[in-house]
């Protein structure tokens, strides 16, 4: 059973105003970045590895929150298990 915790935070009604934020304005891809010299192939692979690690962590947190069991081999699917 989840215990309800009383908050001492007093929320005051107000309005947040933001300046315009561009959406979907980036039009390049990894190949273009490598070709232009903005990103090296090794940097792109490192970025892919970091993105995969973050995605794996997010998936693990969702599974834990939902109570879904998972096997160790599903944690990092693209890497072989180290024994």
C-alpha positions as CSV (number, residue, x, y, z in Angstrom):
1,X,0.0,0.0,0.0
2,X,1.4,3.4,-0.9
3,X,1.6,5.8,2.0
4,X,0.3,9.3,1.2
5,X,2.7,12.0,2.2
6,X,1.3,15.4,3.0
7,X,3.1,18.2,1.1
8,X,4.0,21.5,2.8
9,X,4.4,23.2,-0.6
10,X,1.9,26.0,-1.0
11,X,1.1,26.4,-4.7
12,X,0.1,29.9,-5.8
13,X,-1.9,30.3,-8.9
14,X,0.1,32.1,-11.6
15,X,1.0,32.0,-15.3
16,X,4.3,31.0,-16.8
17,X,5.2,32.8,-20.0
18,X,7.9,31.6,-22.4
19,X,9.4,32.9,-25.5
20,X,8.9,30.9,-28.7
21,X,10.8,27.6,-28.7
22,X,11.6,26.1,-32.2
23,X,10.4,22.6,-32.7
24,X,11.8,20.1,-35.2
25,X,14.1,22.7,-36.7
26,X,17.2,20.4,-37.0
27,X,17.3,19.0,-40.6
28,X,20.7,17.1,-40.8
29,X,21.4,13.5,-40.1
30,X,24.4,11.6,-38.8
31,X,25.8,11.0,-42.3
32,X,25.7,14.7,-43.1
33,X,27.4,15.6,-39.8
34,X,30.2,13.1,-40.4
35,X,30.6,14.3,-44.0
36,X,30.7,18.0,-42.9
37,X,33.4,17.1,-40.3
38,X,31.2,18.2,-37.4
39,X,31.2,14.7,-36.0
40,X,33.7,11.9,-36.4
41,X,32.6,8.2,-37.0
42,X,34.0,7.3,-33.5
43,X,32.0,10.1,-31.9
44,X,28.9,9.0,-33.7
45,X,29.3,5.4,-32.5
46,X,30.0,6.7,-29.0
47,X,26.8,8.8,-29.2
48,X,24.9,5.7,-30.3
49,X,26.2,3.7,-27.4
50,X,25.2,6.5,-24.9
51,X,21.8,6.7,-26.4
52,X,21.3,3.0,-26.2
53,X,22.4,3.0,-22.5
54,X,19.9,5.8,-21.7
55,X,17.2,3.9,-23.6
56,X,18.0,0.7,-21.7
57,X,17.9,2.5,-18.3
58,X,14.5,4.1,-19.2
59,X,13.1,0.7,-20.2
60,X,14.4,-0.8,-17.0
61,X,12.8,1.9,-14.9
62,X,9.5,1.5,-16.7
63,X,9.6,-2.3,-16.1
64,X,10.5,-1.8,-12.4
65,X,7.7,0.7,-11.9
66,X,5.2,-1.6,-13.7
67,X,6.4,-4.6,-11.8
68,X,7.4,-6.4,-14.9
69,X,10.2,-9.0,-14.3
70,X,13.1,-8.9,-16.7
71,X,16.0,-11.3,-17.3
72,X,19.6,-10.0,-17.1
73,X,20.1,-10.5,-20.8
74,X,17.3,-8.1,-21.7
75,X,19.0,-5.2,-19.9
76,X,21.6,-4.5,-22.6
77,X,20.4,-6.4,-25.7
78,X,23.1,-5.4,-28.2
79,X,26.1,-6.4,-26.0
80,X,27.1,-10.0,-25.1
81,X,27.0,-10.9,-21.5
82,X,30.3,-10.8,-19.7
83,X,30.9,-13.8,-17.4
